[in-house]
Amino acid sequence: MSRQIFTVSDVKFIEPQTLKSWIVQGHTNMGNKFQIIDVRDNDYIGGHIINCKHIESTKFKDNSTMSLLLNNLRTMNQNTVIFHCMLSQQRGPSSAMKFMRYLNEKLENSNDNDEIEFIQNMNILILRGGFSNWQSLYGEDKELTENYAKDIWKYGY
């Protein structure tokens, strides 16, 4: 029996303004907990979105990374995941797709009804414009961005 639920058509973007309101509220508009995943590699400089988890995009080649991520999401009951990189054009979407493929494999092979239900209720999003856009809007807001280094961004990305 095939339980695959994630396809390329499930790749959806979230606007920075929406993510900002979720951060301020502490949950999505539907009341769900969420986790932001920053997949920048050597360009993980100049700040990051508050409470994000940094997992370099190169780590998404390894199922153990995705297994650990899924376990952490389940433990924290965070069923909405927002991926981003610097521009959210390659690494962010690619990491999100790799994670979705991993989730499909879990659905195919799992006998754990709680895990299946959790995965089926997950929402995977990509931050439109990535951190470059985020920092231009909210870089100096300490409630939204941590370790912001304004000098790095003064000439843009």
N, C-alpha and C positions, 0 to 999 in steps of 0.2 A: 504494500500500500504506500503510495507516494504522499508525503506530507509537505513537500516543498511549498513554501509560501513566499519566499523572497525572489524577485526577479529584477532585472535592470529597470523596469518600469516603476519599481518601488523606491528608486533613488529620488528623494525629494530634498529641496533646499529650504532652509529656514532663514528668514531675514534677521539681520543683527538687532533690529528694534524689537522683534518678537523675543529673541533670546534674552535681550536686556530685561524685558518685563518678566520673563521666567526667573531670571536670577534674582530680581528684586522681590518677586512673590515667593521664591523658594520652591516652585513647582510649575509644571506646565499649566496651560489654561484649563486642562481637564483634571488638574489636581494630582498629576503623576510626578514622581521623582524622576530626575534626569541626570545624565553624566555627559560632560563635554570631554572629548578626546582630541588632544592636540598631537598631530602626527608629524610635526616639523622635525627635521633631522638636525643638521649642523646650523640651520637658520633659526633654531629655537633660542632667539636672543631678543632683547628689547622689550620683554614683558610677556605676559600670558593672561588669558581670561581666568578670572578668579575661580578657584576650586576645580580647575581642569585637571585631567590626568594626562601626563605626557608619555606617549608611547610612540617611539620613532616609527615611521612608515615601514622601514626595512624589517621591523619585528613582525609585521603582519604576514610574513612568509612562513611563520612558525605556528603550528596549531597550539603549542603550549601557551603562547602569548594570548591567543584568542580564547583558549579554555580558561585561563586565569581571569581574563576580562569578563567572560560570561559568568564565572563563579562570583566575582566581585559585584557585578550588576545584580545578580540574583540575591546575594547576601544583603545588599543595600536596597533591594526592591526598586531599582532604577530601570524602568522598562523603556525609557526614551534615551537614545544615544545620539549626540551631535558630534560629528567628525569635522575637523578642519585642518588645513595646513596654512601656508602663507597666503595663497590666493584661492584655495579650494577649487583648483582646476584639474589637478592630477593626483597628488598623493592623498588628499582627503577623500575624494570620491573613490579612488582605487582601494584605499584601506577599508572604506565602508562596504564596497562590493565584496572584498575578500572576507570580511566579517559576516556578511549576509550569506555567502557561499558556505562558510563554516556553520552558520546556524541551520542552513538547509541540511547539511550532513548530520548535524545533531538530531534534527527532526526525523531524518530517515532511520537513524540507528538507536535512538533513545527509547527506553521502556519506562522512563521516569515521567509519570503523568504531570507532576508539578513542573518539571523542566520543560516539557512540551507546551504546557499552558503558558508558562512565562515567555517562551520564545514566540509563540503565536500571537502574543499581545505586545510584542516589541515594536517600537517605532524608530527607524534609523533615518537620521537627517544629516545634511551637510550645510555648514554655515556659509551662506552666500558672501563671496568676496574674501573669505578667509580672515586670518589675523591682520593682514595688511589693511583691509577695510575696517575691521573692528577697532584697531588702534587709532585710525583716523577719526572715528566717531567717539570712542570711549577710552582712549589710551590714558588720559590724565584723570579719569574717574577712578579713584582708589577703591570704590565699592564694586567696581566691575573688572578692573585690570590690576594685576599684581606685578611688581618689579618692573614697572614701565620706565624705559630709558628714552626720554624725549629726544635727546641728541642723536640717537640712532635713526630716528624717523624724520628729522627735520628736512631732509631732501626727498622724502618719499621712499617707496620701495623700488 
